[in-house]
């Protein structure tokens, strides 16, 4: 179940979320959990992740909510309002999945980074707030806050990178609220704004790669 690209990494379907496992050709317990954006699938973040961290294991998961020709992580009411019950159910399921996947593949949860884009980033931030301790390090690309009710969560020791797009007219204006929310709960935040829209690309990869290098240096 390990491959070097999406074509030779089979889709694993015997857990709560379908996923592809990709290693970098060496034994490593360090990993990236990849959570894609809306209307696509688990393969879409793999090229970006390989540019960010070519020598770590990738766990590319697939959201369970069908959307157009792809998938998303929870149901939405409109582009900026989301079904709260769906968030709670899917976040709880992913918390269990992440722990089980780490055990199955011998990965170290303390060395896992969660890389989420758009709807996937929103699932990660919800995971942080609703199930503290699962996520210790997260890179959130084009995120926004989605929870109507946030528990009194302690995120001390959780390292988080947030990258918003200056030209992302729909979601960019919500990013500061997420920065404030996570900071109030104790997360260590590195917030960036780049001259981009909602799309992601090389500038994001460069920032995340440098941020991860900084994490390794601190460790």
N, C-alpha and C positions, 0 to 999 in steps of 0.2 A: 504493500500500500504506500510505497514511497517512490516518488519520481522527480525528475528534473524539470518538467514542464507539465502544463495541464493535460496535454495529450497522453502522457504515459503515467499520470497519477490518477488511478481509478477513483471514481466517486464512491465513497463509503456511505452506506445507507442504513447501518444497523444500530445507530444511536439516534438521539432525539433530533439532531440536526445532521443533514447530509454534509459531507466535507471531503476535501482532498488534502492529503498529507504530502508535503514536499520537503525533502532534505537537501542539504548542500554538499553531499558527498563525504561527510565526516560525522563522527559521533558527537552530537551536541545536545545538551538538555535545554539550551536557550531556544526560545521560539517567538514567533509572531502569530497571534490570532488575527485573522483578516475578516472584517465585516464589511461587505460591499454596500453600495448605494441602492436606491430603488430601481426596480424594473430590469435588473441584470442578474448575474449569478456569481458564484464563488470564484470564478476564474478571472474576473475583471481587475482585481487588485494585485494579482500575482506579479505582473511585470513591474509595477511600482515598488512592491515589497522587495523584489530581488535587487532593484537599484538601491534601495535603502539598506538592506542587510543581506548580502549575498551568501553569508556563511552561517545562517541560522535556519532552523526548521520552520516551515510555514504550515499553519493549520487554517486552510481557507474554507470557511463555513458558508452555508447557504441559508438565507432566511426562509421561513416556512409559509409566508403569506404570498400567494400568487399575485403578480401585478403585470399586466400586459404579457410580454414574452419572457418575463423574468420573475423576480421575487423581491420582497421587502421583509422587514423585520417585525413590524406590527402594523395594524390597520390605521388608516388615517380618516379623518372627517373632512378635512380640506388640506391644502398644502402646508398650513402651519398649525393645525389642530389635530390631535391624535386620540384614538380610542384608548382610554385609560385601562380598561380591563385587559385589552390585548397587550398593552405594554407590560402589565404585571405578570400575565401568564407567560409571555415569551421571554421576558427577562429571567424569571425563575427557572424556566426550562434551560436557558443558556447557561445559567450559573452551574447547574448540575452537569450539563454537557462539558463545559470547560474543565471542571475538576476530573470528570471521567476520562476525557481525552488525554489530559496530562498523565494520569495514572496508566492508561493503556499504552502510551508511547514513551514512557520514561522521561517526560519533560518536567522541568523544575518550575513550579508556579511562581517562585520568587524571581525567576529570570524570564518571565513571559511579559511581552508587551502586546497590548491590544490596539490594533490599527483599524480605525473605523472611518468610513467616509459617508457623509450625509446621513441617511437613515441608519446606517450601520454605526456611525459615530454616536447617534442619539441612543441606540441600544446600549452602547458601551457606557455612556454617562449615566443611563438609568441603572445599569448593572452596578456601577460604583456606588450610587446613592441607595439602592434598594438591597444590595447584597455586599456590604463592605467586607473587604478582605480577599475577594476573588481577584479584583484588578489592583495591581500594585503600580503599574506603569501603563499609560495610555497616550496615544497620539490621535487626536480627534480632528478630522479634516471637514470643514464647512458644517459644524454642528450647531444645534440650538437646544435650549431646554424644552423638554416635552412633558414633564410630570406636573400634574395639577397639585399634587400633595406630596411633599418631600419629608421623609422621616428625619429624626434627629441623628443623623449619621456622622460618625467621626472618620474623616478621610486623612487624618494625619499620617504622613509617610507615603501617601499616594502621589506619584509624580505624573503630571499631566501636561501635555503640549496641545494647544488649541491653535489652529490655523484657519483664519477667516479670509474671504476674498473681498477686496475693497469694492469690486464691481458686482458682487453677488447681491442684487437688489432685494431678493426675496428672503434669503436666510442670513445674510451678513449682518443686518441690524440686530439680530437676536444673539449674536455671539457674546457681546459684553455681558448680557444677563447671565449666560452660562458661566463665564469667568467669575462673576461676582458670586453666583450660587456655590460653585465648587470651592472657591476661596473661603467663603463663610463656613464651610464644613471642614476646613482644615487642609485641603489639598494644596500641594505645591504646584503653582501654575506658571507656565511659560506661554504667554499669549502673543501671537504674531498676526499681522495683517499683510497680505501680499497683493500686488496689482493684478488680480485675477477675478474671474466670475465664479460661478459654482463649480466649474470644471477643475480638475486637479492634474498635475503634471510634474515636470522636472523641478520647478522651484519648491514644491512641497517635498519631493524626495530629498532634495539637498538639505532642507531644514530638518526634516525628521532624522536623516542620517547623522548630521552634526549633533543633534540633541541626544541621540542614542550613544554616540561616542562620549559625550559629556557624562552620561550616566555611567558608562563603563569606567571612566576615569575616576569618578567619585567612589564607585564600588571598590 
